[in-house]
Amino acid sequence: MYNLNLALEAELRKLVEEEITRLKDNLANGLSVPDFETYKHQVGKIAGLQTALELCEEARSNVAKKY
């Protein structure tokens, strides 16, 4: 079961990191950001996903301390 959890975490982290990269690329090319509100929304999504990765690392650390 532990290996399955590690695989799930690794896959989720990979998907989140890919989404962050996709959103950053969209911001960099500028074509998909027609106005400032859209820009702020995209930046907020990136920040939220980065926070999710940080929380995932914190959860891993907390579990490691318990077991």
Secondary structure by P-SEA (a helix, b strand, c coil): caaaaaaaaaaaaaaaaaaaaaaaaaaaaccccccaaaaaaaaaaaaaaaaaaaaaaaaaaaaaaac
